[in-house]
Amino acid sequence: MEYDPVPLPTHEVTVAVAVDARIVKRTATRKVVPVYAGTDGPELAEQPRGHRRQWTDPQWLAFEEHRRLEAELSRDDEPVAAVWVVRPHDRASTDLP
């Protein structure tokens, strides 16, 4: 891939100015996710890691089963490959008479 040089504007920044910035407060509050009480494996996998301390034995079993099934399904997937061929741009060949 070839790039054409482009002149950069030098008139926009003339003087370097020191910037003093500080965070005064957080503007957005963090959304609290309630602890999930069900035993749906995909839903348990999306829960925050901190919630795992409060899981029951059936929830752990559902989570581990979901992880095991996902691992087995990912092993069965065929590898997918893509090839990109990049050729240099030749201006002489694109000029029309």
N, C-alpha and C positions, 0 to 999 in steps of 0.2 A: 504494500500500500504506500503510495507516495502522497505527500502533502505539499501544497503550494504555500510558500511563505506569505504571511499577511503582516503588513506594518501595524504595529501596536500604537494606539494613541498615547502620546506623551504629555499632552496638554491638560489631561483630566486631573492628575494628582501633581500638585506643585509643591506642597509643604507637608511634611510628615507631622501628624498631630497625635499626641499621646492620648489613648482612650482609657478612662478609668471606669470600670464597670463592676458592679457587685449585685448579687441576688438579694433582693429585699425580702421576698417571701415567695412561696410556691403559689402560683395562681390556680393550678388545677389540683383538686383533691384526688387522692387515690381511691379508686373504686374498690370497695370491700366485696369480695366474692364469698357468698355464704358457703358453709361446709355442705358438700353433697352427701345425701343420706342414702342414695340408691346403690345398686350393684351393677350398673351398666359399665362395662370395661372401657369403651371409647370415651365416655363422659368422665370416668375416673382418671384417664390418662391426660385429660385437658385441665384437671384441677391443679392449683398451685402445689408445689412440693411441700410447703409447710402444712398443708392439710393432711398429709399422710400420717402424721403423728396421731390423728384422731380417728383413723379408719378402723373399722371392725374387721374381724377375721373373714367374714364373707366378702367384704369389699376388697381385701387384699387378695383373696382367691380369684375374684373376677378380674382384678387388675393384672395379676400374673398370667392368667389364662389369655387375656387380651394381648399382652406383650408376647407370649409364646406363639399365638396365632399370627401376629404381625411378622414375627421373625421367620416363621415357616413360609408365609406367603411371599416374603421378600426374597427368600432363597430360591423359590420357584420361578421368579421373574427372569425373563430373557434379558441379557445385557443389551442395551441400546447404544448405538454409536452414531455419531454424525461427523461428517468431514466437510470442512469449509476450505475451498481452494481460493486463495487470494493471489491475483496476478497483478503485476505492475501496470499502471495505466499508461498507455502509449499515445501521446497526443497526435503523432503523425498518422496513426491508423484511423483516428476518429475524424480527422479533417476531411470534409467532403469537397469535391471540386465545385 
